[in-house]
Amino acid sequence: MARRYGDRVALDGVSFSVEPGQTFGFVGPNGAGKTTTMRIILGVLSADAGEVRWNGSPVDAGTRRRFGYMPEERGLYPKMRVRTQLVYLASLHGVVAAEAAADRWIERLGLGDRAEDRVEALSLGNQQRVQLAAALVHEPELLVLDEPFSGLDPVGVDVLSGVLAEYAATGVPVVFSSHQLELVERICEAVAIIKDGRLVASGTVEALRGTGTGAIRVIVEGDPEIDVPGARVLDRGPNGWVFEGAGSDAILDAARAAGRVSYFAVERPTLADLFREAVK
Ligand SMILES: Nc1ncnc2c1ncn2[C@@H]1O[C@H](COP(=O)(O)OP(=O)(O)OP(=O)(O)O)[C@@H](O)[C@H]1O
């Protein structure tokens, strides 16, 4: 898809697909076009070119009513009480048992004590939980969240990642943007990396990280010197030594000669490494 704002190109040929039940991370530097893409998926914004398909067919308004969206600008009614708000949103989406649905998500997100509070009186993290409940209360068939983890404390991060994983496990694709790459690497099966409105990489985290860089990290108890003939030392610090340019047998033999080997593994690039490489 493509999209301009005036003569600024926000998206230029971004294309990717998300599988049922997949947690999909959407990453890229500030201004890369993540929010624009999500708005187009949800139909809040139209694309200048391209289309959004759902189960192979172009999405229409009826399909989009079954999507759930947590926008970056967080669209809650500040004066409305948490429970009232969720019941209202559930009914808007046509949920028959709106009250039961609201209560279920209030419970699941640990908002029981806050259900009768006005949204504006909640802490930022709790407002975020309500916002998530608002995106989930009609049990959407696709969940799209714009930076849902920003501003959450570690417990909030755990609650949210648990909810997202559980929800994806029901077969629903869960797409979210984030700048927290370690988190994305930990909870996402697949990612798309965009920069300046273009897709620079996409696929499963496993495939993108590949089978290895050819470098090997080894830790020997007591951290003695390890001499591997012919190898380059890429790193040496509290997390051991990283060698490149020698066979794994040669490295292991040298490590054993130095002492008791407590760690030995092929190095793989992290998502953060891939990101830095991709957006260079
Ligand atoms: N309403 C708008 N009018 C003009 N330009 C816009 C508008 N919305 C976004 N842009 C521009 O489009 C580009 C993509 O913005 P977008 O918000 O999609 O990026 P993003 O990847 O979500 O960024 P961030 O990580 O900072 O949230 C940016 O250059 C931005 O300045």
The ligand as an SDF file (V2000), in Angstrom:
LIG
                    3D

 31 33  0  0  0  0  0  0  0  0999 V2000
   -1.7700   13.7970    9.4850 N   0  0  0  0  0  0  0  0  0  0  0  0
   -0.5480   13.8990    8.9610 C   0  0  0  0  0  0  0  0  0  0  0  0
   -0.1980   14.9390    8.1700 N   0  0  0  0  0  0  0  0  0  0  0  0
    1.0190   15.0390    7.6210 C   0  0  0  0  0  0  0  0  0  0  0  0
    2.0130   14.1380    7.8060 N   0  0  0  0  0  0  0  0  0  0  0  0
    1.7310   13.0810    8.5880 C   0  0  0  0  0  0  0  0  0  0  0  0
    0.4520   12.9090    9.2170 C   0  0  0  0  0  0  0  0  0  0  0  0
    0.4770   11.7550    9.9370 N   0  0  0  0  0  0  0  0  0  0  0  0
    1.7210   11.2360    9.7680 C   0  0  0  0  0  0  0  0  0  0  0  0
    2.4780   12.0220    8.9600 N   0  0  0  0  0  0  0  0  0  0  0  0
    3.8630   11.7580    8.5090 C   0  0  0  0  0  0  0  0  0  0  0  0
    3.8980   10.4610    7.9280 O   0  0  0  0  0  0  0  0  0  0  0  0
    5.0740    9.7640    8.3110 C   0  0  0  0  0  0  0  0  0  0  0  0
    4.7170    8.4590    8.9840 C   0  0  0  0  0  0  0  0  0  0  0  0
    4.1110    8.7280   10.2590 O   0  0  0  0  0  0  0  0  0  0  0  0
    3.5700    7.5890   11.2150 P   0  0  0  0  0  0  0  0  0  0  0  0
    2.8670    8.2670   12.3440 O   0  0  0  0  0  0  0  0  0  0  0  0
    2.8280    6.5920   10.4420 O   0  0  0  0  0  0  0  0  0  0  0  0
    4.9370    6.9490   11.7490 O   0  0  0  0  0  0  0  0  0  0  0  0
    5.2080    5.9190   12.9350 P   0  0  0  0  0  0  0  0  0  0  0  0
    6.0810    4.8590   12.3660 O   0  0  0  0  0  0  0  0  0  0  0  0
    3.9410    5.4950   13.5640 O   0  0  0  0  0  0  0  0  0  0  0  0
    6.0650    6.7990   13.9390 O   0  0  0  0  0  0  0  0  0  0  0  0
    6.2450    6.7400   15.5660 P   0  0  0  0  0  0  0  0  0  0  0  0
    7.1210    5.5800   15.8710 O   0  0  0  0  0  0  0  0  0  0  0  0
    6.9210    8.0370   15.8500 O   0  0  0  0  0  0  0  0  0  0  0  0
    4.8610    6.6430   16.1590 O   0  0  0  0  0  0  0  0  0  0  0  0
    5.8610   10.7310    9.1790 C   0  0  0  0  0  0  0  0  0  0  0  0
    6.7990   11.3760    8.3660 O   0  0  0  0  0  0  0  0  0  0  0  0
    4.8180   11.6920    9.6830 C   0  0  0  0  0  0  0  0  0  0  0  0
    5.4050   12.9680    9.9490 O   0  0  0  0  0  0  0  0  0  0  0  0
  1  2  1  0
  2  3  1  0
  2  7  2  0
  3  4  2  0
  4  5  1  0
  5  6  2  0
  6  7  1  0
  6 10  1  0
  7  8  1  0
  8  9  2  0
  9 10  1  0
 10 11  1  0
 11 12  1  0
 11 30  1  0
 12 13  1  0
 13 14  1  0
 13 28  1  0
 14 15  1  0
 15 16  1  0
 16 17  2  0
 16 18  1  0
 16 19  1  0
 19 20  1  0
 20 21  2  0
 20 22  1  0
 20 23  1  0
 23 24  1  0
 24 25  2  0
 24 26  1  0
 24 27  1  0
 28 29  1  0
 28 30  1  0
 30 31  1  0
M  END
$$$$
